[in-house]
Amino acid sequence: MQILISGSTGFIGSSLVRFLTDEGHNITRLVRRDSNAAEPQVRWDPQTGTIDSKALAEIEGVVHLAGESAVGRWTARKKARILESRSDGTRLLCETLARLDTPPKVMVCASGQDFYGDRGEEVLSEDSGPGSGFLADVTAKWEAATRPAADAGIRVVNTRSGMVLGAGGGVLGRMLPAFKLGLGGRFGSGRQYASWVSLTDALRIVQHCLTTESITGPTNVAAPSPVTNAEFARTLARVLSRPSVFPVPAIGLRLIFGEMAGMMLGGARLDSSKLVGSGFEFRHPELEGALRAELGKSPQLSSPK
């Protein structure tokens, strides 16, 4: 399949390019500026609303990952960039794809569990309503921006992802330094749920969504065994053979990160039944196995009886 990927230099995007190439797909990168990458490139500029549509004529599938990182203190300017990079950029791409003489068959557009907001212990399926808060509003608008593509007959999959766990970046990459020093611990009460998926499975899920015609619309991307934040911290510490005795109080997170701390103190308990029902089999269904695989740690051997 000839696949166009935006956000191809990010934590997930760079791994996805390698994975899909190894799986036999042909990759074209959607970029703001030329790079030294080996793959063909198509230029776009979401801020000015420009994109080289002629270069998209042979594209069969699209994976749209581009967007301003939500990490950082949420100033008014930062929040504007987070929203505009997702809603405006997605709308530009989808409207352009819709106008092509031969639009691609499928588009997998990144979304996130933030759609649901902080819902405590509630089990959240794709039929659950939207939550409240800044990121919930952003994610709802992000998904709505794919409507022009869907209206043009493109099969659109909105991947509402939990934490993607890989050693090279993302949430886990930012947590590792403290945990390796034995300084890691739960956030706040630790009772909030952490839905997660290994990077290995996240890449396989993207390919599954590209090639499985029965999948459409919002799709939770998370392993079938979400855990509390406290359990996540204990498991990561155990995998690293370190203690987990330094909880981070909620007030400290709010003082350091401001409004963004809500993202760290909230949680979502995602139900992965839709993905599993479509035929996807997780390689890493349990957290400890996923962490050991992604971090290159040997499986823990049980004690002889």
FIDRENKE-895700 format. One record per residue (C-alpha): residue number from 1; x, y, z; residue in one letter. Coordinates in nm, 4 decimals. Each point is the difference from the previous one (the first is absolute). Layout:
N
+-----+----------+----------+----------+------+
|  nr |        x |        y |        z | rest |
+-----+----------+----------+----------+------+
| NUM |        X |        Y |        Z |    a |
...
+-----+----------+----------+----------+------+
//
This chain:
305
+-----+----------+----------+----------+------+
|  nr |        x |        y |        z | rest |
+-----+----------+----------+----------+------+
|   1 |   0.0000 |   0.0000 |   0.0000 |    m |
|   2 |   0.1177 |   0.3550 |  -0.0779 |    q |
|   3 |  -0.0329 |   0.1787 |   0.3340 |    i |
|   4 |   0.0306 |   0.3698 |   0.0843 |    l |
|   5 |   0.1163 |   0.0731 |   0.3576 |    i |
|   6 |  -0.0046 |   0.3356 |   0.1785 |    s |
|   7 |   0.1930 |   0.0456 |   0.3235 |    g |
|   8 |   0.2521 |  -0.2514 |  -0.1321 |    s |
|   9 |   0.2929 |   0.1338 |   0.2066 |    t |
|  10 |  -0.1713 |  -0.0344 |   0.3379 |    g |
|  11 |   0.0296 |  -0.2787 |   0.2561 |    f |
|  12 |  -0.2721 |  -0.2149 |  -0.1561 |    i |
|  13 |   0.0326 |   0.1262 |  -0.3569 |    g |
|  14 |   0.3688 |  -0.0815 |  -0.0396 |    s |
|  15 |  -0.0563 |  -0.3547 |   0.1272 |    s |
|  16 |  -0.3074 |  -0.0369 |  -0.2209 |    l |
|  17 |   0.1930 |   0.0915 |  -0.3151 |    v |
|  18 |   0.2536 |  -0.2758 |   0.0715 |    r |
|  19 |  -0.2675 |  -0.2536 |   0.0952 |    f |
|  20 |  -0.2233 |   0.0538 |  -0.3024 |    l |
|  21 |   0.2994 |   0.0028 |  -0.2340 |    t |
|  22 |   0.1148 |  -0.3337 |   0.1418 |    d |
|  23 |  -0.3541 |  -0.1308 |  -0.0535 |    e |
|  24 |   0.0288 |   0.0776 |  -0.3723 |    g |
|  25 |  -0.1899 |   0.3293 |  -0.0225 |    h |
|  26 |   0.1216 |   0.3037 |  -0.1929 |    n |
|  27 |   0.0213 |   0.3146 |   0.2147 |    i |
|  28 |  -0.0320 |   0.3661 |  -0.0942 |    t |
|  29 |   0.0623 |   0.2575 |   0.2720 |    r |
|  30 |  -0.2193 |   0.3102 |   0.0351 |    l |
|  31 |   0.2460 |   0.2651 |   0.1178 |    v |
|  32 |   0.0206 |   0.3727 |   0.0661 |    r |
|  33 |   0.3587 |   0.0200 |  -0.1149 |    r |
|  34 |   0.2251 |  -0.2261 |  -0.2049 |    d |
|  35 |   0.2071 |  -0.2534 |   0.1931 |    s |
|  36 |   0.2689 |  -0.2526 |  -0.0814 |    n |
|  37 |  -0.2410 |  -0.2909 |   0.0361 |    a |
|  38 |   0.0206 |  -0.2705 |  -0.2643 |    a |
|  39 |  -0.3762 |  -0.0123 |  -0.0576 |    e |
|  40 |  -0.1835 |   0.2284 |  -0.2485 |    p |
|  41 |  -0.1319 |   0.3220 |   0.1559 |    q |
|  42 |  -0.3014 |   0.2244 |  -0.0527 |    v |
|  43 |   0.0085 |   0.3569 |   0.1299 |    r |
|  44 |  -0.2780 |   0.1653 |   0.1977 |    w |
|  45 |  -0.0452 |   0.3021 |   0.2252 |    d |
|  46 |  -0.3090 |  -0.0161 |   0.2224 |    p |
|  47 |   0.0464 |   0.3595 |   0.1157 |    q |
|  48 |  -0.0334 |   0.1377 |  -0.3521 |    t |
|  49 |  -0.2420 |  -0.2711 |  -0.1141 |    g |
|  50 |   0.2234 |  -0.1287 |  -0.2784 |    t |
|  51 |   0.0694 |  -0.3566 |  -0.1077 |    i |
|  52 |   0.1369 |  -0.1576 |  -0.3178 |    d |
|  53 |  -0.3163 |  -0.1863 |  -0.0972 |    s |
|  54 |   0.1359 |  -0.1167 |  -0.3355 |    k |
|  55 |   0.2583 |  -0.2115 |   0.1826 |    a |
|  56 |  -0.2775 |  -0.1911 |   0.1785 |    l |
|  57 |  -0.1538 |  -0.1551 |  -0.3113 |    a |
|  58 |   0.1381 |  -0.3519 |   0.0575 |    e |
|  59 |  -0.0552 |  -0.0151 |   0.3773 |    i |
|  60 |  -0.2118 |  -0.2983 |   0.1164 |    e |
|  61 |   0.0096 |   0.0516 |   0.3771 |    g |
|  62 |   0.0767 |   0.2854 |   0.2400 |    v |
|  63 |   0.1269 |  -0.0002 |   0.3584 |    v |
|  64 |  -0.0362 |   0.3443 |   0.1554 |    h |
|  65 |   0.2056 |   0.0460 |   0.3180 |    l |
|  66 |   0.1094 |   0.3636 |  -0.0179 |    a |
|  67 |  -0.0885 |   0.2379 |   0.2815 |    g |
|  68 |   0.1515 |   0.2291 |   0.2624 |    e |
|  69 |   0.1151 |  -0.1911 |   0.3089 |    s |
|  70 |  -0.2275 |   0.0452 |   0.3007 |    a |
|  71 |   0.3011 |  -0.0220 |   0.2333 |    v |
|  72 |   0.1005 |   0.3313 |   0.1548 |    g |
|  73 |  -0.1616 |   0.2785 |   0.1961 |    r |
|  74 |  -0.3297 |   0.0920 |  -0.1606 |    w |
|  75 |   0.0251 |   0.3699 |  -0.0669 |    t |
|  76 |  -0.2711 |   0.1556 |  -0.2147 |    a |
|  77 |   0.2371 |  -0.0132 |  -0.2965 |    r |
|  78 |   0.0916 |  -0.3656 |   0.0630 |    k |
|  79 |  -0.3668 |  -0.0995 |   0.0220 |    k |
|  80 |  -0.0723 |   0.1798 |  -0.3264 |    a |
|  81 |   0.2810 |  -0.1909 |  -0.1729 |    r |
|  82 |  -0.1252 |  -0.3329 |   0.1394 |    i |
|  83 |  -0.3515 |   0.0627 |  -0.1336 |    l |
|  84 |   0.0909 |   0.1573 |  -0.3337 |    e |
|  85 |   0.2641 |  -0.2592 |  -0.0901 |    s |
|  86 |  -0.2571 |  -0.2753 |   0.0417 |    r |
|  87 |  -0.3253 |   0.1460 |  -0.1267 |    s |
|  88 |   0.1313 |   0.2300 |  -0.2755 |    d |
|  89 |   0.2705 |  -0.2357 |  -0.1252 |    g |
|  90 |  -0.2353 |  -0.2981 |  -0.0031 |    t |
|  91 |  -0.2739 |   0.1925 |  -0.1785 |    r |
|  92 |   0.2446 |   0.1234 |  -0.2669 |    l |
|  93 |   0.1254 |  -0.3527 |  -0.0658 |    l |
|  94 |  -0.3489 |  -0.1537 |  -0.0057 |    c |
|  95 |  -0.1460 |   0.2656 |  -0.2290 |    e |
|  96 |   0.2953 |  -0.0468 |  -0.2358 |    t |
|  97 |  -0.0411 |  -0.3791 |  -0.0049 |    l |
|  98 |  -0.3740 |   0.0372 |  -0.0616 |    a |
|  99 |   0.0625 |   0.2081 |  -0.3135 |    r |
| 100 |   0.2338 |  -0.2517 |  -0.1636 |    l |
| 101 |  -0.1270 |  -0.1728 |  -0.3133 |    d |
| 102 |   0.0804 |  -0.3305 |   0.1682 |    t |
| 103 |   0.0022 |   0.0471 |   0.3786 |    p |
| 104 |   0.1860 |  -0.2514 |   0.2188 |    p |
| 105 |  -0.2020 |  -0.2921 |   0.1290 |    k |
| 106 |   0.0828 |   0.0482 |   0.3671 |    v |
| 107 |   0.1245 |   0.2598 |   0.2472 |    m |
| 108 |   0.1214 |  -0.0823 |   0.3506 |    v |
| 109 |  -0.0043 |   0.3220 |   0.2005 |    c |
| 110 |   0.1557 |   0.0242 |   0.3442 |    a |
| 111 |  -0.2345 |   0.0943 |   0.2797 |    s |
| 112 |   0.0311 |  -0.0788 |   0.3700 |    g |
| 113 |  -0.1585 |  -0.1211 |   0.3185 |    q |
| 114 |  -0.0304 |   0.3667 |   0.1011 |    d |
| 115 |  -0.3284 |   0.0001 |  -0.1938 |    f |
| 116 |  -0.1599 |  -0.1619 |   0.3046 |    y |
| 117 |   0.1430 |   0.2370 |   0.2594 |    g |
| 118 |   0.0643 |  -0.1206 |   0.3552 |    d |
| 119 |  -0.2694 |  -0.2643 |   0.0654 |    r |
| 120 |   0.1308 |  -0.1827 |   0.3064 |    g |
| 121 |  -0.0694 |  -0.3749 |  -0.0054 |    e |
| 122 |  -0.2602 |   0.0158 |  -0.2788 |    e |
| 123 |   0.0735 |  -0.2480 |  -0.2791 |    v |
| 124 |   0.0089 |   0.2001 |  -0.3218 |    l |
| 125 |  -0.1020 |  -0.1394 |  -0.3372 |    s |
| 126 |  -0.0139 |   0.1882 |  -0.3282 |    e |
| 127 |  -0.3699 |   0.0634 |   0.0699 |    d |
| 128 |   0.0778 |   0.1888 |   0.3208 |    s |
| 129 |  -0.0659 |   0.3717 |  -0.0269 |    g |
| 130 |   0.2634 |   0.2726 |   0.0005 |    p |
| 131 |   0.1488 |   0.1296 |   0.3226 |    g |
| 132 |   0.0665 |   0.3548 |   0.1106 |    s |
| 133 |   0.3143 |   0.2087 |   0.0124 |    g |
| 134 |   0.2430 |   0.1531 |  -0.2462 |    f |
| 135 |   0.1447 |  -0.3201 |  -0.1491 |    l |
| 136 |  -0.3431 |  -0.1631 |  -0.0228 |    a |
| 137 |  -0.1205 |   0.2991 |  -0.2024 |    d |
| 138 |   0.3125 |  -0.0056 |  -0.2172 |    v |
| 139 |  -0.0354 |  -0.3715 |  -0.0731 |    t |
| 140 |  -0.3680 |   0.0330 |  -0.0901 |    a |
| 141 |   0.0848 |   0.2777 |  -0.2490 |    k |
| 142 |   0.2936 |  -0.2040 |  -0.1294 |    w |
| 143 |  -0.2272 |  -0.2919 |  -0.0839 |    e |
| 144 |  -0.2668 |   0.2308 |  -0.1467 |    a |
| 145 |   0.2613 |   0.1415 |  -0.2377 |    a |
| 146 |   0.0195 |  -0.3391 |  -0.1764 |    t |
| 147 |  -0.3625 |   0.0312 |  -0.1152 |    r |
| 148 |   0.0840 |   0.1264 |  -0.3532 |    p |
| 149 |   0.2000 |  -0.3187 |  -0.0637 |    a |
| 150 |  -0.2765 |  -0.2254 |   0.1297 |    a |
| 151 |  -0.2601 |   0.1890 |  -0.2050 |    d |
| 152 |   0.2108 |  -0.0670 |  -0.3103 |    a |
| 153 |  -0.0201 |  -0.3750 |   0.0602 |    g |
| 154 |   0.3398 |  -0.0426 |   0.1645 |    i |
| 155 |  -0.0063 |  -0.2535 |   0.2826 |    r |
| 156 |   0.1164 |   0.2043 |   0.3004 |    v |
| 157 |   0.1274 |  -0.1582 |   0.3216 |    v |
| 158 |   0.0516 |   0.2311 |   0.2998 |    n |
| 159 |   0.2454 |  -0.1774 |   0.2311 |    t |
| 160 |  -0.0757 |   0.0991 |   0.3603 |    r |
| 161 |   0.3321 |  -0.1123 |   0.1427 |    s |
| 162 |   0.1026 |  -0.0562 |   0.3568 |    g |
| 163 |   0.3645 |   0.0446 |   0.1046 |    m |
| 164 |   0.2315 |  -0.1442 |  -0.2634 |    v |
| 165 |   0.2853 |  -0.1713 |   0.1836 |    l |
| 166 |   0.3408 |   0.0020 |  -0.1654 |    g |
| 167 |   0.3455 |   0.0715 |   0.1353 |    a |
| 168 |   0.0791 |   0.2613 |  -0.2635 |    g |
| 169 |  -0.2528 |   0.2671 |   0.0951 |    g |
| 170 |  -0.3542 |   0.0752 |   0.1027 |    g |
| 171 |  -0.1204 |  -0.0235 |   0.3597 |    v |
| 172 |   0.2203 |  -0.2964 |   0.0870 |    l |
| 173 |   0.3104 |   0.1677 |  -0.1391 |    g |
| 174 |  -0.0598 |   0.3022 |   0.2218 |    r |
| 175 |  -0.0586 |  -0.2172 |   0.3081 |    m |
| 176 |   0.3036 |  -0.2256 |  -0.0357 |    l |
| 177 |   0.2750 |   0.2299 |   0.1362 |    p |
| 178 |  -0.1713 |   0.0458 |   0.3370 |    a |
| 179 |  -0.0975 |  -0.3662 |   0.0303 |    f |
| 180 |   0.3504 |  -0.1190 |  -0.0901 |    k |
| 181 |   0.1300 |   0.2098 |   0.2897 |    l |
| 182 |  -0.2557 |  -0.1525 |   0.2349 |    g |
| 183 |  -0.1857 |   0.3306 |   0.0231 |    l |
| 184 |  -0.3189 |  -0.0990 |  -0.1811 |    g |
| 185 |  -0.3441 |  -0.0373 |   0.1473 |    g |
| 186 |  -0.3703 |   0.0468 |  -0.0501 |    r |
| 187 |  -0.1566 |   0.3328 |  -0.0982 |    f |
| 188 |  -0.2384 |   0.1436 |   0.2568 |    g |
| 189 |  -0.2259 |  -0.2656 |   0.1517 |    s |
| 190 |   0.1067 |  -0.2568 |  -0.2607 |    g |
| 191 |  -0.3596 |  -0.1216 |  -0.0299 |    r |
| 192 |  -0.0478 |   0.1468 |  -0.3493 |    q |
| 193 |   0.0016 |  -0.2563 |  -0.2801 |    y |
| 194 |   0.2808 |  -0.0235 |  -0.2529 |    a |
| 195 |  -0.0967 |  -0.1546 |  -0.3326 |    s |
| 196 |   0.3093 |  -0.0985 |  -0.1937 |    w |
| 197 |   0.1257 |  -0.1835 |  -0.3079 |    v |
| 198 |   0.3507 |  -0.1144 |  -0.0879 |    s |
| 199 |   0.1680 |   0.1785 |  -0.2896 |    l |
| 200 |   0.0281 |  -0.3361 |  -0.1763 |    t |
| 201 |  -0.3757 |  -0.0522 |   0.0163 |    d |
| 202 |  -0.0760 |   0.3649 |  -0.0833 |    a |
| 203 |   0.1864 |  -0.0360 |  -0.3301 |    l |
| 204 |  -0.1736 |  -0.3306 |  -0.0752 |    r |
| 205 |  -0.3370 |   0.1603 |   0.0783 |    i |
| 206 |   0.0598 |   0.2785 |  -0.2534 |    v |
| 207 |   0.0697 |  -0.2596 |  -0.2693 |    q |
| 208 |  -0.3044 |  -0.2000 |   0.1134 |    h |
| 209 |  -0.2199 |   0.3099 |  -0.0325 |    c |
| 210 |   0.1408 |   0.0751 |  -0.3442 |    l |
| 211 |  -0.0725 |  -0.3468 |  -0.1320 |    t |
| 212 |  -0.3167 |  -0.1065 |   0.1880 |    t |
| 213 |  -0.3032 |   0.1375 |  -0.1801 |    e |
| 214 |  -0.2406 |  -0.0728 |   0.2854 |    s |
| 215 |   0.1650 |   0.2588 |   0.2262 |    i |
| 216 |  -0.1321 |   0.3535 |  -0.0298 |    t |
| 217 |  -0.0526 |   0.3015 |   0.2225 |    g |
| 218 |   0.1276 |   0.0414 |   0.3571 |    p |
| 219 |   0.2075 |  -0.2979 |   0.1164 |    t |
| 220 |   0.1558 |  -0.0383 |   0.3441 |    n |
| 221 |   0.3673 |  -0.0916 |  -0.0264 |    v |
| 222 |   0.0974 |  -0.1538 |   0.3326 |    a |
| 223 |   0.0937 |  -0.3404 |   0.1347 |    a |
| 224 |  -0.2864 |  -0.1906 |   0.1651 |    p |
| 225 |   0.1483 |   0.0398 |   0.3506 |    s |
| 226 |   0.0022 |   0.3645 |   0.1157 |    p |
| 227 |   0.1529 |   0.0591 |   0.3436 |    v |
| 228 |  -0.0078 |   0.2723 |   0.2620 |    t |
| 229 |   0.2784 |   0.2557 |   0.0012 |    n |
| 230 |   0.1303 |  -0.1465 |   0.3263 |    a |
| 231 |   0.0145 |  -0.3492 |  -0.1507 |    e |
| 232 |   0.1731 |   0.1375 |  -0.3092 |    f |
| 233 |   0.2686 |   0.1623 |   0.2189 |    a |
| 234 |   0.0533 |  -0.3176 |   0.2034 |    r |
| 235 |   0.0257 |  -0.2139 |  -0.3138 |    t |
| 236 |   0.2470 |   0.2296 |  -0.1736 |    l |
| 237 |   0.2156 |   0.0128 |   0.3141 |    a |
| 238 |  -0.0057 |  -0.3794 |   0.0253 |    r |
| 239 |   0.1055 |  -0.0398 |  -0.3631 |    v |
| 240 |   0.2897 |   0.2396 |   0.0612 |    l |
| 241 |   0.0842 |  -0.1671 |   0.3346 |    s |
| 242 |  -0.0421 |   0.3304 |   0.1797 |    r |
| 243 |  -0.2186 |   0.1152 |   0.2897 |    p |
| 244 |  -0.3126 |   0.2080 |  -0.0560 |    s |
| 245 |  -0.0301 |   0.2036 |   0.3189 |    v |
| 246 |  -0.0138 |   0.3615 |  -0.1136 |    f |
| 247 |  -0.3571 |   0.0976 |  -0.0869 |    p |
| 248 |  -0.0446 |   0.3337 |  -0.1731 |    v |
| 249 |  -0.2695 |   0.1997 |   0.1829 |    p |
| 250 |  -0.2767 |   0.1532 |  -0.2067 |    a |
| 251 |   0.0739 |   0.3487 |   0.1307 |    i |
| 252 |   0.3606 |  -0.0304 |  -0.1147 |    g |
| 253 |  -0.1039 |  -0.0988 |  -0.3512 |    l |
| 254 |  -0.2418 |   0.2939 |  -0.0181 |    r |
| 255 |   0.2668 |   0.2433 |   0.1168 |    l |
| 256 |   0.2480 |  -0.1256 |  -0.2603 |    i |
| 257 |  -0.2254 |  -0.0684 |  -0.2987 |    f |
| 258 |  -0.3036 |   0.2171 |   0.0635 |    g |
| 259 |  -0.3103 |  -0.1045 |  -0.1929 |    e |
| 260 |   0.1885 |  -0.2812 |  -0.1764 |    m |
| 261 |   0.0243 |  -0.1831 |   0.3351 |    a |
| 262 |  -0.3618 |  -0.1037 |  -0.0498 |    g |
| 263 |   0.1153 |  -0.2242 |  -0.2836 |    m |
| 264 |   0.2414 |  -0.1746 |   0.2397 |    m |
| 265 |  -0.2443 |  -0.0293 |   0.2888 |    l |
| 266 |  -0.2989 |  -0.1124 |  -0.2081 |    g |
| 267 |  -0.0581 |  -0.3357 |  -0.1572 |    g |
| 268 |  -0.2038 |  -0.2033 |  -0.2446 |    a |
| 269 |  -0.0868 |  -0.3697 |   0.0168 |    r |
| 270 |  -0.0276 |  -0.0973 |  -0.3647 |    l |
| 271 |  -0.1866 |  -0.3047 |  -0.1276 |    d |
| 272 |   0.1813 |  -0.1651 |  -0.2928 |    s |
| 273 |  -0.2867 |  -0.2310 |  -0.1030 |    s |
| 274 |  -0.0510 |   0.1665 |  -0.3389 |    k |
| 275 |   0.3619 |  -0.0536 |  -0.0999 |    l |
| 276 |   0.0092 |  -0.3575 |   0.1292 |    v |
| 277 |  -0.3328 |  -0.0741 |  -0.1697 |    g |
| 278 |   0.1480 |   0.1099 |  -0.3327 |    s |
| 279 |   0.2562 |  -0.2796 |   0.0228 |    g |
| 280 |   0.2976 |   0.1779 |   0.1523 |    f |
| 281 |   0.2099 |  -0.2058 |   0.2419 |    e |
| 282 |   0.2195 |   0.1861 |   0.2467 |    f |
| 283 |   0.3573 |  -0.1148 |   0.0198 |    r |
| 284 |   0.0289 |   0.1691 |   0.3421 |    h |
| 285 |  -0.3341 |  -0.0228 |   0.1837 |    p |
| 286 |   0.1503 |   0.0406 |   0.3503 |    e |
| 287 |   0.1939 |   0.3002 |   0.1294 |    l |
| 288 |   0.3060 |  -0.1712 |   0.1463 |    e |
| 289 |   0.0603 |  -0.2030 |  -0.3142 |    g |
| 290 |  -0.0397 |   0.3108 |  -0.2133 |    a |
| 291 |   0.2470 |   0.1992 |   0.2080 |    l |
| 292 |   0.2546 |  -0.2799 |   0.0024 |    r |
| 293 |  -0.0264 |  -0.0401 |  -0.3771 |    a |
| 294 |   0.0258 |   0.3716 |  -0.0771 |    e |
| 295 |   0.2835 |   0.0586 |   0.2484 |    l |
| 296 |   0.1941 |  -0.3126 |  -0.0921 |    g |
| 297 |  -0.0352 |  -0.1541 |   0.3456 |    k |
| 298 |  -0.0060 |  -0.3763 |   0.0397 |    s |
| 299 |  -0.3254 |  -0.1567 |   0.1225 |    p |
| 300 |  -0.0091 |  -0.0489 |   0.3735 |    q |
| 301 |   0.0428 |  -0.3650 |   0.0900 |    l |
| 302 |  -0.2342 |  -0.1453 |   0.2591 |    s |
| 303 |   0.1544 |  -0.1482 |   0.3106 |    s |
| 304 |   0.0151 |  -0.3820 |   0.0068 |    p |
| 305 |  -0.2532 |  -0.1627 |   0.2288 |    k |
+-----+----------+----------+----------+------+
//
